[in-house]
């Protein structure tokens, strides 16, 4: 048997194309929301189980209104106190007051004058977190 003395042949790096740019995220502001309840309070004081039949009618009506609107139109219902209309979209100023990290941008909308939904948005998706029947969540 003959042994091959010498160096091990070097491996050449494979030629790859250029790294593609990440896909451009298009705005979902002109689209209606879709709803998810992954982060909804299901055991505490903000659980849906505390709402009664009339409250649920207001809630369903709110969801129906929201799904007929774009995110842009929903945000436009906000504004200074006294000038809000309909859903009265309002950003929650201090996410930490809700036990959330600063990256989460929560907001509230109102199914009626007294009730509030506390949620956050990721693209087109509206994640409902709290069903606040008596408007006890404050926006501080």
JOTABEL-V130205 format. One record per helix or strand of 2 or more residues. SS is the DSSP state (A for helix, B for strand). FROM is the first residue (numbers start at 1). TO is the last residue. If there is no record, write none. Layout:
((SS FROM TO) (SS FROM TO))
This chain:
((B 34 36) (A 48 50) (A 53 67) (A 71 76) (B 90 91) (A 95 98) (B 106 109) (B 116 122) (B 125 132))
